[in-house]
Amino acid sequence: MRSSMFEYMSIFVQVVEQGGFAKAADVLHLHRPAVTKAIQHLEDDLGTKLLNRTTRKVTLTEEGDAFYQRTKVLLGDVDDIMASFSPTRPPRGKLRINAPLSLAHSIIVPALSDFQSRYPDIEIVLTSTDRKIDLLAEGIDCMIRIGELQDSSLISRRLGEVKMVTCASADYLAIRGIPQTPDDLAQHQALNFFSERHRDALEWSFINEGKTVSIIPASRMSVDNSDILLTGCLSGLGIIHGVHAVLAPYLESGQLVEVLGDYAGEAKPVSVLYPDRRHLAPRVRVFIDWLCALFNEQKPRLQGLLQSE
């Protein structure tokens, strides 16, 4: 491949994204004839037409669209490689993150404006789900998970812990009464959360007198989505066991009421996972560092210390 090919490809991408030769020339600070010649060379080398040209607009041919999609990925990879060996170059590119719905709502998204102000050249693509995903197959750079980790093929970094709390709506408790011990949950209606991986409901863990007690309460309803879990609890469908930082606003407003307060819910670890790569892309590295600082800053809230002081 000729060294000029990367230059032609970069010019081609700008022509597509700017919608024309003149605008691309302005963005690239080139004369328009130079842009036109670059596209001609590119089409000649490839032996195919990439663009349909009219006096008013430029559109992609079918081959041009396929070439554009692959070229964007290739040029992005080249940027990553150059940035990895250029410590003075600011991180840039598309950062693909996956996080549980609960943490995305309560912790990550509210703070992202700070990250974006620090790294304006990084484009964030955030997917949020409670299901297990294949990080490599889905092209995710890093993912955040709650609970003990099982997958040893990924590198993990502990971010901290989140306090768990057991609660229900005031309407539910008025009808069904208030459980005094974890054993009393057998007489109540629980809303359980299940893991897509095992299809089994997750255990509720309590600490009493230094001992951990884990149970799976009887339930007529289980869900695999934390938003639905919260909505069900607010609707009076039953008692839930969830992340304190997520449920705190509803507890403070009185929409939800904590139960089993004498039986502290066992804290769950939070970790960020990423592939085992020798050279981590700068955009991923700075995000993980920022995430660690964020969770450290949020530690009192995540561990429920502000409410207990």
Salt bridges, closest charged atoms under 4 A:
GLU17 OE2 - LYS72 NZ 2.87
GLU43 OE1 - ARG53 NH2 3.05
ASP45 OD2 - ARG2 NH2 2.55
ASP79 OD1 - ARG89 NH2 3.38
ASP80 OD1 - ARG283 NH1 2.45
ASP114 OD2 - ARG118 NE 3.24
GLU138 OE1 - ARG131 NH2 3.31
ASP141 OD1 - ARG283 NH2 3.68
ASP227 OD2 - HIS105 NE2 3.20
ASP289 OD1 - ARG157 NH1 3.04
